[in-house]
Amino acid sequence: MKLQRFFSVLVFCALVAGPSATFAQDKAAKYQPAKGQYEVGTLRIDWHDKKRDRDVPVKIYYPKDASGPVPLVIFSHGLGGSRDGYSYLGNEWASHGYISAHVQHLGSDTAALKTALTGGLEEALKPINASNRIVDVYFSIAALERMNSEPGPLHGKIDLNHIGVAGHSYGAWTTLVVGGEVIVKDGIHIDAHHQEPRIRALIPMSAPVPEKTDLDEVFAPINLPCLHMTGTLDDSPIASTKAADRRIPYDHMTGKTADEYLLTFKGGDHMVFSGRFSQRSSRAAHDVIFQKYIKESSTAFWDAYLKNDAAAKTWLSGGDFKKDLDGEGAFEEKLAK
């Protein structure tokens, strides 16, 4: 199915017991998940892109009491999502000192899903909707840059030199494309994006995979730190991507120039990343556990690569997080030399 390509912690405290000449080593050794320290505020805004004559709704989670600029995360929802989804991540990241902007992509949002479910899937997956998603991300960065310079609750609060992009399913495709994934159709490269140099790290959840193409050619150009997430039951509910294929982007990104991680939940399905719990009680309990690890690992990853926190990177790559998983999943890594 050719169209399937278009689919689809926490600040950790260093508990140092008194002054020490080995402060950095103590901090790294004692980096542990902790509750976010900031009070979270939210903003709902309906931006309008005059150039495309397109509305771009957004919900922004921000740390109300942060004193200085904090890194920015742009979040891209899956097919049928909206700016109100994935709130557990927006609240978590903001409470740990991030501004998390959840963009709604018209044409592949909740209204589009209703059309798709009544036989209009082709409409929802038109190339224009895929292209608009990419431009929505860049437009949102520009809009937030303006908000950072103008009077208002975000004035002077955004560190625009440290931006992360995350997304689920179709949003994971969006994330990887703005990070450098090459789009190939019928052997021809499609220049659907320009790379934003201030984007420093990516978290794709349940990324879709293009069919019948050179996968090294598609994914190897991505040279940003990346935390991939999936589950052993992560089959696509709409397209043809199977759970076993979700690791393909990780496998075909070299890890030579940037650190790459892969978190695979044992028994995790496609929707566990959305924040919605399973209707079945046996699955709901595990969804709570999985989402705890999603929050912890993602915030540690942002801390490591957007805040340059060496202790957070040590916690991720040194085996502590893998131990904390306690058999609930597998954690793999390819660290740049």
Secondary structure, 3 states (H helix, E strand, C coil): CHHHHHCCCCCCEECCCCCCCCHHHHHHHCEECCCCCCCEEEEEEEEEECCCCEEEEEEEEEECCCCCCEEEEEEECCCCECCCCCHHHHHHHHHCCCEEEEECCCCCEHHHHHHHHHHHHHHHCCHHHHHHHHHHHHHHHHHHHHHHHCCCCCCCCEEEEEEEEEEECHHHHHHHHHCCCCEEECCEEECCCCCCCCEEEEEEECCCCCCCCCHHHHHCCCCCCEEEEEEEECCCCCCCCCHHHHHHHHHCCCCCCCCEEEEEEEEEEHHHHHCCCCCCHHHHHHHHHHHHHHHHHHHHHHHHHHCCCHHHHHHHHCCHHHHHHCCCEEEEEECCC
